[in-house]
Amino acid sequence: MTISTRFFGVLHMIGRLWMDLPLLVRLLRAWKNGSYQGLSVRTLASMAAGILYVLSPVDLVPDFIPGIGLIDDVAVLALLLHALAQDLVVFRAWEQTRS
């Protein structure tokens, strides 16, 4: 794998993260207010663990290190969104039927 292939792969991942993060927030809001019921206990536990890690001041890479301090948080969010990809597809379809 060439460096440019990896670079564009990382850019694609960041772009997808940037697009799916607001969807995840909407999913959480809809679940919290009771309008969306399609989440399993496993999905909820995964979201809670990922969000707690990102918000926690204790990280593998301390957040105060300039430039690299947030890499682990971004990686956890990317893994979380990847693990929830099917849930996000279902939620997006549910959202579109409501508009």
C-alpha positions as CSV (number, residue, x, y, z in Angstrom):
1,M,0.0,0.0,0.0
2,T,1.4,3.3,-1.0
3,I,1.6,6.4,1.1
4,S,-0.9,8.3,-1.1
5,T,-3.4,5.4,-0.8
6,R,-3.1,5.5,3.0
7,F,-3.4,9.2,3.0
8,F,-6.6,9.2,1.0
9,G,-7.9,6.3,3.1
10,V,-7.4,8.5,6.2
11,L,-9.0,11.5,4.5
12,H,-12.0,9.3,3.6
13,M,-12.3,8.0,7.2
14,I,-12.2,11.6,8.5
15,G,-14.8,12.7,6.0
16,R,-17.1,9.9,7.0
17,L,-16.6,10.6,10.7
18,W,-17.4,14.2,10.1
19,M,-20.6,13.2,8.3
20,D,-21.7,10.4,10.6
21,L,-21.1,12.3,13.9
22,P,-24.1,14.6,13.6
23,L,-26.2,11.5,12.6
24,L,-25.0,9.8,15.8
25,V,-26.0,12.9,17.8
26,R,-29.5,12.9,16.2
27,L,-29.8,9.2,16.9
28,L,-29.0,9.8,20.6
29,R,-31.5,12.6,20.8
30,A,-34.3,10.6,19.2
31,W,-33.6,7.7,21.5
32,K,-33.5,9.9,24.5
33,N,-36.8,11.6,23.8
34,G,-38.4,8.2,23.1
35,S,-39.2,8.8,19.4
36,Y,-36.7,6.1,18.2
37,Q,-36.8,2.7,19.8
38,G,-34.5,0.7,17.5
39,L,-31.4,0.5,19.7
40,S,-30.2,-2.7,21.3
41,V,-28.5,-2.9,24.7
42,R,-25.2,-3.7,23.0
43,T,-25.5,-0.6,20.8
44,L,-26.3,1.6,23.8
45,A,-23.4,0.1,25.7
46,S,-21.0,0.7,22.8
47,M,-22.1,4.3,22.5
48,A,-21.8,4.9,26.2
49,A,-18.3,3.4,26.4
50,G,-17.1,5.4,23.3
51,I,-18.6,8.7,24.6
52,L,-17.2,8.1,28.1
53,Y,-13.8,7.5,26.7
54,V,-13.8,10.6,24.6
55,L,-15.1,12.8,27.4
56,S,-12.8,11.2,30.0
57,P,-9.7,13.2,31.0
58,V,-7.8,9.9,31.2
59,D,-6.7,8.7,27.8
60,L,-4.0,6.5,26.2
61,V,-2.6,9.7,24.7
62,P,-3.1,12.7,27.0
63,D,-5.3,15.4,25.3
64,F,-2.9,18.2,26.3
65,I,-0.2,17.0,24.0
66,P,-0.4,19.4,21.0
67,G,-1.1,17.8,17.6
68,I,-1.4,14.2,18.8
69,G,-3.4,14.4,22.0
70,L,-6.7,13.9,20.3
71,I,-5.7,11.0,18.0
72,D,-6.9,8.3,20.3
73,D,-10.3,10.1,20.8
74,V,-10.7,10.4,17.0
75,A,-9.8,6.7,16.6
76,V,-12.3,5.7,19.3
77,L,-15.0,7.7,17.6
78,A,-14.1,6.2,14.2
79,L,-14.3,2.7,15.6
80,L,-17.6,3.5,17.3
81,L,-19.1,4.8,14.1
82,H,-17.8,1.8,12.2
83,A,-19.3,-0.6,14.7
84,L,-22.6,1.3,14.6
85,A,-22.7,1.6,10.8
86,Q,-25.7,-0.7,10.3
87,D,-27.6,1.1,13.2
88,L,-26.8,4.4,11.5
89,V,-28.1,3.2,8.1
90,V,-31.4,2.0,9.8
91,F,-31.7,5.3,11.7
92,R,-31.1,7.4,8.6
93,A,-33.9,5.5,6.8
94,W,-36.2,5.9,9.8
95,E,-35.4,9.6,9.8
96,Q,-36.2,10.0,6.1
97,T,-39.6,8.3,6.5
98,R,-40.5,10.8,9.2
99,S,-39.8,13.9,7.1
